[in-house]
Amino acid sequence: MRKFGKLFFLCVLLGGISTTVFLNNSQKDQISAIAKSKPSAPQNPDVLNIPNSAGEKLEFQQLMRSLSDRQLSKLPIDEVIQVVSSKLLGATYREGLLDQGETEKLFVSLTKFDCVLFVETVLALSRNLLSPTPTYENFVQNIQEVRYANGKLDTYCSRLHYFSEWIRDNQKRNIVRDLTTELGGIPLNKTLNFMSNNWQKYSRLKSNQVNYQCILAMEQKIEIELKSEQLRYIPSAKIKSIYPLLKAGDIIAVTTDLKGIDVTHTGFVYPTPNGIGLIHASPSGKVKISPDLQRYVERVDHAIGIMVARPVN
């Protein structure tokens, strides 16, 4: 069976999230404090920097109007995520969106995504629709909360670059719940050091020693955490066996056997009349639905299974 090429399996770390392998991204939380060199001046983590884009705000308002007749605020979050994600079908896949410029700024888009940015945006929109104040400012705040350690935008290293760490950090704040263990996940024995070992692939690392040192410290911190909280995954061949336990909106993270990295792609469970599919920003070019989750994962080069996290109402 034909496998997807290298471009695909680098969506998370190099395509834009952080989220995990070959071309661009990053993460973590108060790591600059333990970095070996003096960190760059941080932004005030308590002040939300609303992106100054009239276009994005207009897109948001148009999307909200298109959803206004659905009475989504009365639905559980899994149903809201399915409706919201389907509204973005056909949107453009684009790499490197979070790494534009020299400093870390809050990037928001409703028209173009990498795989992690798509997950973050749909989750933020859905939480916004279920909130007492479904405003653009609240939506942007939700983006910041899920993308950065402890929900605080500080430096480059405050971004949650490795997706297993994204899950762990958001679980601590009751935004998602990691289901991998209870779904039968087995140990994923990994040392997460892809970014520091491949620093030349990241524009923010190859030209900035401070960023490199703080990423190195972040990876060392993760290694300590994993000694007491081991990573787990569900092998590809067993994905179909958990279909009855999955819900719309469950976050799927495709795990890999590539050295130094945990996850290479992300998306949401999307039930169809024919079974369990995956809605995701695909490196093939756009947001799409792959009709069978297990079959899709089995076709991804170097994929060995999945992690599953469920958004919390």
C-alpha positions in Angstrom: 0.0 0.0 0.0 1.3 3.4 -1.0 2.6 5.6 1.9 2.6 9.3 2.2 5.9 11.1 1.7 8.1 13.1 4.1 6.2 16.3 3.6 3.2 14.7 5.3 4.8 13.3 8.4 6.4 16.6 9.3 3.2 18.5 9.7 3.3 18.9 13.5 6.7 20.2 14.3 7.7 21.6 11.0 4.4 22.5 9.4 3.3 24.8 12.1 2.5 23.2 15.7 3.7 22.6 17.2 2.1 20.9 17.1 5.8 17.2 14.8 8.6 16.4 12.6 10.7 17.8 9.7 10.3 21.4 8.7 9.2 24.0 11.3 7.7 24.3 14.9 8.0 24.3 18.7 7.0 24.7 22.5 7.0 24.8 26.3 6.4 26.7 29.5 8.6 28.5 32.0 11.7 26.9 30.5 13.5 30.1 29.7 14.0 30.3 33.4 16.2 27.2 33.3 17.8 27.8 30.0 21.5 28.1 30.0 21.7 31.6 28.5 19.8 34.8 29.3 16.3 34.6 27.7 15.0 37.3 25.4 12.7 39.9 27.0 9.3 38.2 27.4 6.0 39.6 26.5 3.6 40.3 29.4 1.9 36.9 29.7 -1.2 38.4 31.3 -1.9 40.7 28.4 -3.7 39.2 25.4 -2.3 40.5 22.1 -5.3 40.5 19.8 -4.0 40.1 16.3 -4.6 43.4 14.4 -6.4 41.9 11.4 -9.8 43.3 10.2 -9.9 40.5 7.7 -9.7 37.7 10.3 -12.3 39.4 12.5 -14.6 39.7 9.5 -14.1 36.0 8.7 -15.0 35.2 12.3 -18.1 37.3 12.2 -19.2 35.7 8.9 -18.6 32.2 10.3 -20.5 33.0 13.5 -23.5 34.2 11.5 -23.5 31.0 9.4 -23.7 29.0 12.7 -26.2 31.3 14.4 -29.3 29.2 13.5 -27.8 25.9 14.8 -28.4 26.7 18.5 -24.9 25.2 19.1 -24.7 26.6 22.6 -27.1 24.0 23.7 -25.2 21.0 22.3 -22.3 19.0 23.8 -18.9 20.0 22.7 -18.4 16.8 20.5 -21.3 17.8 18.3 -20.2 21.4 18.2 -16.7 20.4 17.0 -18.2 18.3 14.2 -20.3 21.2 13.0 -17.5 23.8 13.2 -14.8 21.6 11.6 -17.1 20.8 8.7 -17.5 24.5 8.1 -13.8 24.7 7.3 -13.7 21.9 4.7 -11.7 22.9 1.7 -9.6 25.5 3.6 -6.0 25.8 2.4 -3.2 23.8 4.1 -0.1 26.0 4.7 3.1 25.3 6.5 5.2 27.6 8.8 2.3 29.9 9.7 3.3 30.2 13.4 7.0 30.9 12.6 6.7 34.1 10.6 8.9 36.9 11.9 11.5 36.9 14.6 9.4 37.1 17.7 6.6 35.0 19.0 3.2 36.5 18.2 -0.3 35.2 18.5 -1.2 34.0 15.0 -4.9 33.4 14.1 -6.4 32.2 10.8 -9.8 31.0 9.7 -8.7 30.4 6.1 -5.4 28.6 6.1 -4.0 25.9 8.5 -1.4 23.4 9.2 -2.6 20.3 11.1 -2.1 21.6 14.6 -3.4 25.1 13.8 -6.6 23.4 12.5 -7.1 21.5 15.7 -6.4 24.6 17.9 -8.7 26.8 15.8 -11.7 24.4 15.8 -11.3 23.7 19.5 -11.1 27.5 20.2 -14.1 28.2 18.1 -16.2 25.5 19.7 -15.3 26.6 23.2 -16.1 30.1 22.2 -19.6 29.1 21.0 -20.3 27.3 24.3 -19.1 30.3 26.4 -21.2 33.0 27.9 -19.4 35.6 25.7 -18.9 34.2 22.2 -16.9 37.2 20.9 -13.8 37.4 18.7 -11.7 38.4 21.7 -12.8 35.4 23.6 -12.1 33.2 20.6 -8.5 34.6 20.4 -8.1 34.1 24.1 -9.0 30.4 23.6 -6.4 30.1 20.9 -3.8 31.4 23.3 -4.9 29.1 26.1 -4.6 25.9 24.1 -1.4 26.8 22.2 0.9 27.9 25.0 2.1 26.3 28.3 -0.3 27.3 31.1 -2.2 29.3 28.5 0.4 32.1 28.6 2.2 33.5 25.5 5.7 34.4 26.6 8.6 33.6 24.3 9.1 31.0 21.5 9.6 28.3 24.1 6.2 28.9 25.7 4.5 27.4 22.7 3.6 23.7 23.1 5.8 22.2 20.3 5.6 18.5 21.0 2.0 17.3 20.7 2.1 14.9 23.6 3.1 17.9 25.7 0.2 19.8 24.2 -2.1 17.1 25.4 -0.6 16.9 28.8 -0.6 20.7 29.4 -4.2 21.1 28.2 -5.3 18.2 30.4 -3.8 19.9 33.4 -6.1 22.9 32.7 -9.2 20.7 32.1 -9.5 21.6 28.4 -8.9 18.0 27.1 -8.7 14.6 28.7 -6.1 12.0 27.5 -8.0 8.8 26.7 -5.0 6.8 25.3 -4.4 4.7 28.4 -8.0 3.8 29.1 -8.4 2.8 25.4 -5.7 0.2 25.8 -2.6 2.3 25.0 0.8 0.7 25.3 4.1 2.4 26.2 5.8 4.7 23.7 9.4 4.7 24.7 10.7 8.0 23.3 13.2 10.7 24.1 11.8 13.9 22.7 14.7 15.8 21.2 14.0 16.2 17.5 14.0 20.0 17.7 17.4 20.4 19.4 18.9 17.6 17.2 17.5 19.2 14.0 17.9 22.9 15.0 19.0 23.8 11.5 15.5 23.0 10.2 13.9 25.7 12.4 14.3 29.4 11.4 13.9 30.5 15.1 16.7 28.1 16.3 19.4 28.3 13.6 19.7 32.0 14.1 19.0 32.4 17.8 21.2 30.7 20.4 18.8 31.8 23.2 15.9 30.0 21.6 18.1 26.9 21.1 19.1 26.8 24.7 15.5 27.2 25.9 14.3 24.5 23.6 17.1 22.2 24.9 16.0 23.0 28.5 12.4 22.4 27.6 13.2 18.9 26.1 15.2 18.1 29.3 12.2 19.1 31.4 9.9 16.8 29.3 12.3 13.9 29.8 12.1 14.3 33.6 8.2 14.5 33.4 8.1 11.3 31.3 9.9 9.3 33.9 6.7 9.4 36.0 4.1 9.9 33.3 5.0 7.6 30.4 3.8 8.2 26.9 1.3 5.7 25.5 -0.2 5.0 22.1 -2.7 2.7 20.4 -1.1 0.6 17.7 -2.4 1.1 14.2 -3.7 -2.5 13.9 -5.9 -2.0 16.9 -7.5 1.4 16.0 -10.7 -0.2 14.5 -11.3 -2.1 17.8 -11.8 1.2 19.6 -14.1 2.7 17.1 -17.2 2.1 19.3 -15.5 4.1 22.1 -14.6 7.2 20.0 -16.8 10.3 19.6 -17.0 13.1 17.2 -14.4 15.8 18.1 -11.9 13.4 19.8 -8.4 14.7 18.9 -6.3 12.2 17.1 -2.5 12.4 17.2 -0.6 10.1 14.8 2.4 8.6 16.6 5.6 7.8 14.8 8.7 5.6 15.0 10.9 8.5 13.8 13.7 9.2 16.3 13.2 12.1 18.8 9.6 12.9 18.0 6.2 11.7 19.3 3.5 12.8 16.8 3.6 13.8 13.2 0.0 14.7 12.4 -3.3 15.6 14.1 -7.0 15.9 13.4 -10.5 15.1 14.8 -12.6 12.0 14.8 -15.4 12.5 12.2 -18.1 9.9 12.3 -19.6 9.1 8.9 -22.4 6.8 7.8 -19.7 4.3 6.9 -17.7 4.4 10.1 -15.0 6.6 11.8 -13.2 9.1 9.7 -10.6 11.8 10.3 -11.1 15.5 9.5 -7.8 17.3 9.2 -5.7 19.9 7.5 -3.9 17.5 5.1 -0.5 18.3 3.6 -2.1 17.1 0.3 -3.4 20.7 0.2 -6.6 21.3 2.1 -8.9 20.5 5.0 -10.6 17.2 4.2 -12.2 14.1 5.6 -10.4 10.8 5.3 -13.2 8.2 5.5 -11.5 5.5 7.6 -9.2 6.4 10.4 -7.3 3.2 10.7 -6.7 2.9 7.0 -5.5 6.4 6.9 -3.0 6.0 9.7 -1.7 2.7 8.1 -0.9 4.7 5.0 1.2 7.4 6.7 4.9 6.8 6.4 6.5 5.8 9.7 3.2 5.9 11.6 2.8 3.3 14.4 -0.5 4.3 15.9 -2.4 7.1 17.6 -3.0 9.0 20.8 -6.5 10.2 21.6 -7.6 13.2 23.7 -11.2 14.2 24.3 -12.2 17.9 24.6 -13.9 18.6 27.9 -17.4 20.3 28.0 
